[in-house]
Amino acid sequence: MARETREALVNGATADGERRTGDGPRASGAVARLPRQVREELTRRLRRNKGAFRKDDVQVVEPPLLRRAVGASALGNCMEWFDFGVYSYLAATIGKVFFPGASPAAQVISSFATFAAAFVVRPLGGLVFGPLGDRIGRQKVLATTMIMMAVGTFAIGVIPGYATIGIAAPVLLLLARMVQGFSTGGEYGGATTFVAEYSPDRRRGFLSSWLDFGTFVGYALGSALVTVLNLALTDGQMLSWGWRVPFLIAGPLGVIGLYMRLKLEESPAFQQQLDEHEKSLAQESAGSEFKDIIRNHWRPLLICMGLVLLYNVTNYMVTGYLPTYQTETLHRSSGSADLLVLVGMVWIVVLITFLGRLSDRVGRRPLYAVAAAAMIVLAVPAFLLIKAQGTWPPILGVLILSTLLACFAAPSAATLPALFPTAVRYAAMGIGFNIAVAAFGGTTPLVTAALVGATGDDLMPAYYLMLAGVIGLLTVKFLPESAQVPLKGSQPMVGSREERRELITTSKELYAFAQEREKARHG
């Protein structure tokens, strides 16, 4: 009890904003204002350094370079997920083109099975691209995934239908989807790693949220294009050639995205890692790296998978399954279904960077926890509203789900890379993210469609979301808070030389305070 009292005094705050213990150690206002997790991490680093930070200990990312890195990554992600997302918006039409002999329900399930097949090879893409990203660089791998996705998507647009080449049509469709999935296996983990390693610690949540901003802009553009096509063309025209248009656009978009990614410089954290460990990294095999990740980083790996499950089950429920749910289960027109999902995507685009900034201020854990709890409570009401007649109830239901999705998406690109050190970050993200997406996210449309078909209960999607919310809430309990904390294995990152001077000054005060606290504890 005496120890707890002494700790409370050491960590207590005075009315003038300083921390002190009676006549003992006092912390300046700058130290007192540091979030607890930042103060603890900086204190550990200062003790390891046996002194305050020097100029070379703090990495400055110049604003023009930072803007180019974040902008190009977000734009590249936008293009990539436009390609990947279009498939889900056209699932019902693709089912008719490539599986014409099946019943309508079987066509949808077959189409979603092909959709899910891409997620089966995602972990393989992560296993290949992850170690490469940790060795040859994030930028090179991201350029490769960009062009592979464009090629895979463009190929879907030129594959003849079943009526023309028979069974070869769905086989070629499956191969094209697997190329997409393989490339995507290295995309999100690499893009989040790249942006997180470029972002100043204080604003990592806000800047990283632009990556998922690009994701949902891509989704929204894909949804908007499909909606326009459905409204402008007849069902016969859409079935004959209209569905191919979004896929054929992938070629030019891929060239633009590749150009932008080739213009990027490698992340500062990776450059620093090369300078310090270039030989050991070059000599280490991929197999030994995976063994090291499983053996030494299993806890953050499980946390990563739990958060990815929460985010991506919600993501693919809204973006992948909801359009088909409305057309096949609720028997609404494809135009109105796509328009409703488009409203949700636009709402996410509006919210996501504000929520990213909020996560920098209040922390990642509170945002995840509140949204996961809200998912458990609101999933059924949201789907009841979506099922209701009229215009506004379905819109409100979609906005509820979209708001929850934005809360999961906004902090993810900052939270997940912070779980792992620089040397294994890309590979660990490739394993954790892609296994969770393959097992739970990408299969969400397929499993949910099958559950609705088997039970006849059109609220099964809501129950599925509730289960994801429970798993997410349990995961958050073990999630370390990383808001404003330097990345593991990387130097503290700041956005200007002035911020560097401020951090160095604060580190001197914090180191002195830590020394005095040690004396007080042993006094």
N, C-alpha and C positions, 0 to 999 in steps of 0.2 A: 504493500500500500504506500509505504514511504517512497519507494522508487517511482510509482505512478504519479505521486504528488510532485516529486522533483521533476519528472518528465513534463508534467503539465505546466510547471513554472517555467521550465526551459523553453517550452514551445508556446507559452502564452503570449498574448499581445497586450501592450499597454495602450492607453487611450490616445497617445500621440502617434500610433502606428508602428511603434518599435516593439520588438520581442525581447524579453529579458527574464531573469530569475532574481527577484528581489534586488540585491546589490550585485548580482552575478552578471553573466554574459548578456549583452544586448545586441540585437540584430537591427541593422539599418532598415529604413522603410523599403529600400529596393529588395533586400533579402526577404523581408516579411511579406512582400507582395508576390513572391514567387509561389506558384502552385506547389502543393506538397510533393507531388511526384517529381517535379523539376528540381526542387531543392534537394531531394534525396539523391537523385541521379547525379547532379552536379557535385554534391558533396562526395560521393563515391569516387568520381573522377579526380577531384581535387586531392583527395587523400592518396589516390594511386600516383598522381603526379608529384605529390609532396610539395604542393605550392599552387598559387593562382595560375589561371590561364595566361599564356603568352600570346603574342600576335599570331604566331604560326599554329597555335592550337585551335583557332577558330576559323572556319571556312566562310568566306564571303561569296555569295552568288550575285553577280551584277544584275540589276533589273532587266536590261535588254536581253541578256542571255536567258534569264529565268522566264521572261514572257515568251521568248521563242520556243523554249523547251516545253513549257506547259501548253502553249497554243498548238504547236505541231503535234504533240502527243494526243491532245484532245481531238484535233481535227482528223488525225489518222485513225483514232478510235471510232470517231463518228462514221467515217467511211467504211471501216471494217464491220461495224455493227449494223450499218445500213444493209450491207450485203447479207450478213448472217440473219438479221431480223426479218427480211422480206419473206423468207421461206415460211415463217409461222403465219404471216398474214394471208398467204396464199395456200395454206395447207389443204383446204377443202377442194380448191380448183386443181391442185397438183394431184390429189387423190383421184380425181376423175380422169385426168390425162394419163397417169401412169398405172392406175389400177382400175380400169373401166369395168371389169367383169364382176367386181365385188359389190356388195350392198353399200348404201351410203354410209352406214356406221362403220363397216369394214374399211371403206375407202379412207375415212378420217383416221382410223386407228393405224392403217398401213402407212399413211402419209406421216403421221406422228412417229411411227416406228422408224421410218427413214430419218426423220428429224432427230430422234434419240440416238440413232446409230452414230451420228457425228460425235456425240458425247462419249461414246465408248472409246474412241481413239484419242480423245482429248488428253487423258493421262499419258498416253504414249508421246504426244506432242510435248507435254510438259517435261517428261523424262528426257527427251532429246534436246529441246530448246533451253530448258532450265540450266543444266550444267554448261551449255555453250554460252549462255548469257553471263554466267559467273566467270568464264574464261576469256572469251574473245570480246565481250562487251555487250551491253544492253542494246545499244543503237543498231548494231549490225543484225542482231537477231530480230529486232522489231521491223527492220526493213524487209527481211526475208518473210516474216509472217504476213506482212502487208500484201506482198505480191502473190503469195500462195492463196490467200483468201480471195483475192480478185480473180485469179485464174479458176479456182473452184466454183465461184459463183457465176462467172461468165459461162463456164461449161454447162451449167444447169440450163441456162437460157437457150443453148443451141442443141440440146439433146432432143432427138425426135421422140414423139409420144409412142405409147404402146400400140396404137393403131398402125403405126408406120413400121416399126422394127420389132414388135413383139416383146418377149421377155427381156431382150437386151436393154430396153428403155429403163425399167426400174433398176436393173443392175448398174447401168451407167449413172443413174441418179444417185444410187447408193455410193458409188465410187467418188463422185463429185462432192457429196456431203462429207465423206471421210477425209477428203483433202481439206475442206473447210474446217472440220473438227480438229485435224492434226495441226493446222496453222493456228487455230484459236487456242490450242493448248499452250502455246508460247506467248500469246498476245496479252491477255489481261495481267498475268503475273509479271510479265516484262514491263508493260506500260505503267502499272502501279509502282513497281520498283523504281523505274526511271524517274517518274514525277516525284515520288517521295524523296528520292536521293537528291533531287534538285531543289526541293522546297526548304525555305528557312523554317526552323523548328516552331516558331511562334505561329506560322500561318500554314502549316502543312495540311491541316484539315480543309481549309478554304481552297488552297491551290490544288490539292489532290482531287477535290470534288469536281473540278473542271473536267477531269478525265471521264467521270460518269455523266457529267453534263453532255460531253460529246457522245457517249453511248446512247443516251436517251434522245438527243437530237437526231442521231442516226436512226433510231427506232421510229421517231416521229416522222422523219422524212420518208422512210419506207412505208409507214402506215398512210401518210398523206398521199403518196404516189399511188398506192394500191386503191385507196378510197376514190381518188379522182378517176382512175381507170374503171373501177366498178360502176361509177356514176355515169361516165362518158360512153362506155361501151355496152353493147348488149351481152347477155350471158353467152351467146354463141361466139361472139367476137373475143370475149375474154377467154373462153375455153380454147379457141382456135389459136390465137397469137398474143392476145393482150397480156396474159400472165408472164410472157417472156420478157417484156420490156424492162421491168425493174432489174432483172438479172443481167441483161445486156449492158445496162449502165455501169455495171461493176468494172468493166475494162478501163474506161477513162478515169473513173474514180481511183482505181488502183494505181495508175500511173502518177496521178497527182499526189496520192498519199505516199508512194515510194519516194518521190522527189523530195517531199518535205522531211521525211525521216532520214534520208541520206544527208540532209543539210544540218542535222543536229550534231552537237558535240557530245562526247561521252559524259556521263554523270560525274560530278566531283567525287562522290564517295567511291565509285568504281576506280577512278583514276588514282585516288589515294591508296586503295587496296592493291592496285597493280604495283605501285611504287614500293609498297612494303612487303608484298607476298607474291610477287610475280613468279618466282621460280617454284615455290611450293604449289601454287595453283596450277602451273603448267604440268607439274609432275604428278599431281593427284589424279587418280582415275575417277570416272563418273561413279563406278560402283562403290568406291571408298567414300565418296561424297554422300551418296545416298545412305550408306551405313552410318555415317556420322550424323546425318540429319535424323534418322530414325532413333539412334541410340541417345543422342545428346539433346535433341530438340523435339521429342515426342509430345511434350505437354503443349508448347505453342502450336505444334502441328494439329493437334486435336481441337484446340481453340479456333484455329484458322478454319478448319473444316466445319465446326459448328456455326460460325458466323456466316460462312459461305452458303451453307444449307439454308439458313434463315433468309439471307438476301436473295438467293437464286430460286428457291421455291416460290417466293413471292414474285420475283421478277418474271419467271416463265409462266406463272399462273396468269399474270396480267397481260404480258406481251405475247405469250405463245398460245395459251389455251383460251383466254377470254373471247377473242374474236370467233373461234370455232364453237365455243360454248353457246354463244348467242345465236349463231346461224343453225347449228345442228340440234341443240337441246331446247332453246327457246324459240326457234323457228322465226328469227328476225332476218331481215335482208342483210346481205353482206355489206352493203354500203353503210347502213345505220350502225352495224356492229363495228366496222372499221373506224367510223367517225367517233363512236363512243370511246374506243381505245385511244384514238388520237387526242381526244380531250384530256385523258389521263396522262398521256406522254407529255403534252404541253405543260400540264400542271406540275409534273415532276421537274421539267426543265426550269420552270419559274422558281421552284422551291430549293433545288438541290444545292446551289452555292451558298444560299443563306444558311441552310442547315450545316454545311461544311464549316462556315465561319462560326456558327453556334457551337460546334463540337470543339473548336479551339478554345472557346471561352468556358463552357461548362464541363467539357470532357467527353470522350467517346462513350464511356460506359453508361452514363445517364441517358444519352440519346438512344442507344441500343435497347437499354432496359425498358424505358417508357414505351418505345414503339413495339417491342416484343409483347409486353403486357397488353397493350392496346390491340394487338393482333388477336390475341386469345379472346378478348371481349368483343371485338367489333367484326370479326370475320363473318359470322352468321348474319348479323344485321346488314352488312354490306351486300352480301349475295341476295338477301331478301329484297333489298332495294333494287338491285340489278334485275331481278326477276319481275319486279312490279311493272304495271302498265304505265303509260304516259312518258313524258320526256324527262322531267326533273328527277324522279326517284332513281332511275338507272344512272344518271349522271352523278348524283350524290354518292351512290354506291361505288362507282368507279373512282371518284375523287378520294373517298376514304381509303380504298386499297392503294391508290397512287401515292397518297400522303405517307402511308406506312412504308411503302417501297422506297420513297425518297429518303426517309429516315434511316433505312438500312443502307442505301446506296451512298449517301453523302459521306459518311465517315469511313467507308470500307477501304478506299484506295490509300488512306493515311494509316488506318489501323492495322491492316494485314501485313504490309511490309515491315512495320515496326516490331513485329513479333520475332523477327529473325535477324542475325548479324549479317553484315555486308557480304562476307565470304560465301555464304550459302543462301542468300536471300532469294535470288531468282529461282534456284533449284527447289528450295523449300516451298516457295509460292507455287511453283509448277506442280509439285506433288499434292499439297494440301488443297489448293483451289480446284484443280482439275478433277481429282478423285471425288470431291464433294459435289461438284457440278455434274459430273458424269453419273454419279449414283442417285442424286436427288433432284438437282436443278433441271437438267435436260430431259429427264424422264417424267417430269411433272405433267406435261400435256398428255403423254401416253397413259400414265398410271391413272390420272384423274378421269380421262375419257373412258378408260376401261372400267373404273369404279362406278361411274355414272351409268354406263351401259349394263353392268352386272347387277347393280342394286336398284336401279330406277330412281334413286334419290338424287335430285339435282342440287342438293346442298353438300354433296361430297367434297367439292372444291373448298368450301368453307372449313369443313372438318380437317382437311389436309393442311390448310393454312394454320389452323389452331395447333395442330401437332408441331408444325415448324416453329410456331411461337413459343411453345413450351421448351423445345430443345434450345432455341435461341436464348431464352431467359436463363436456363441452366448454364449455358456457355458463358454468358456475361458475368456470372458469379466468379468465374476463374480468370476473367480477362484483366490483365494489368492495364492501368491507365497510362496512355502514351501521349496525351495532348501536351504539346510544347516541349516534349522530352526529346533530346538528341537520339538519332537512330543508333541501334546497337552496332558497335564496330565502326562508327563514323564520328568525325569531329562534330562539335556543335556547329549548326548552320545558321547564318544570319543574312539579312537582305541588304545590308549596307555597311560601310566602314564605321559609321556612327554607331550602329547597333553592336558592332564588334567592340568598340571602345567601351560602350555601356556594359557589355557582358564581361569584359575583362575587369572593369571596376567592381562590378557586382561579385565576380569570383574572388577578388581580393577580400571583400567584406565577408563573403560566405566562408572562405577558408579561415579567416581570423575568428569568425563566430564559431565554426566547428571546433577549432583548437580550444577556444575558451570553454565550450560545452564539455569537451573531453576532460579538461581540468576540473570543471564543476562536478562532473559525475564521479571523479575519483577523489574529490576533495573531502 
